[in-house]
Amino acid sequence: MSDTPVDSLSFEQAMAELEQVVGKLERGDVALEESIALYERGALLKKRCETKLKEAEEKVAAITLDGDGNPTGLKPVEGM
């Protein structure tokens, strides 16, 4: 388990670490206290992945297209 703050991880880093956490929990070969710490870290990683996916979806949704379907720029995203 990494000591890197979850908020500084990219989507790919958070997903890779989340997969490791899930693997350890599924094997069940860790002590109770470590299982709890892994579960808590996993919950934070899951939230980070969801946040990064939402940000990406908003960026994609903000791309404007011209009449031929070519990207012309970005429109402002509401709430940002």
KANORDA-V44350 format. One record per residue. N is the residue number from 1. SS is DSSP state (A for helix, B for strand, O for the rest). PHI is phi in degrees with one decimal (* if undefined). OMEGA is omega in radians with two decimals (* if undefined). Layout:
# KANORDA-V44350
N_SS_PHI_OMEGA / N_SS_PHI_OMEGA
This chain:
# KANORDA-V44350
1_O_*_-3.09 / 2_O_-82.3_3.04 / 3_O_-94.3_-3.14 / 4_O_-65.1_3.09 / 5_O_-57.9_-3.08 / 6_A_-58.1_-3.09 / 7_A_-65.0_-3.13 / 8_A_-98.9_-3.12 / 9_O_-83.5_3.00 / 10_O_-73.8_3.10 / 11_A_-58.0_-3.08 / 12_A_-63.8_3.12 / 13_A_-65.5_-3.13 / 14_A_-64.6_3.14 / 15_A_-65.8_3.14 / 16_A_-62.6_3.13 / 17_A_-68.0_3.10 / 18_A_-60.5_3.09 / 19_A_-61.7_3.10 / 20_A_-65.4_3.14 / 21_A_-60.9_-3.14 / 22_A_-60.8_3.12 / 23_A_-59.8_3.13 / 24_A_-64.2_-3.14 / 25_A_-66.5_3.14 / 26_A_-66.6_3.12 / 27_A_-67.2_3.11 / 28_O_70.1_-3.11 / 29_O_-101.7_3.10 / 30_O_-118.9_3.14 / 31_O_-66.7_-3.09 / 32_A_-55.4_-3.11 / 33_A_-61.7_3.11 / 34_A_-68.5_3.09 / 35_A_-61.2_3.12 / 36_A_-64.2_3.13 / 37_A_-63.0_3.11 / 38_A_-63.4_3.14 / 39_A_-61.3_3.14 / 40_A_-63.3_3.11 / 41_A_-64.3_3.12 / 42_A_-60.7_3.12 / 43_A_-63.7_3.10 / 44_A_-66.0_3.13 / 45_A_-64.4_3.11 / 46_A_-60.0_3.13 / 47_A_-62.9_3.13 / 48_A_-61.9_3.12 / 49_A_-62.0_3.12 / 50_A_-61.6_3.13 / 51_A_-63.3_-3.12 / 52_A_-65.5_3.09 / 53_A_-65.4_3.13 / 54_A_-63.4_3.11 / 55_A_-60.5_-3.14 / 56_A_-65.1_3.12 / 57_A_-62.0_3.13 / 58_A_-66.3_3.11 / 59_A_-65.5_3.13 / 60_A_-63.8_-3.14 / 61_A_-64.8_-3.08 / 62_O_-85.0_3.13 / 63_B_-73.1_3.12 / 64_B_-97.9_-3.12 / 65_B_-116.9_3.05 / 66_O_-84.1_-3.10 / 67_O_-60.4_3.14 / 68_O_-93.0_3.14 / 69_O_85.8_3.11 / 70_O_-89.7_3.12 / 71_B_-64.9_-3.13 / 72_B_-115.0_-3.12 / 73_B_153.2_-3.11 / 74_B_-115.3_3.00 / 75_O_-97.5_3.14 / 76_O_-62.2_3.08 / 77_O_-90.5_-3.13 / 78_O_-63.9_3.10 / 79_O_85.8_-3.14 / 80_O_-111.2_*
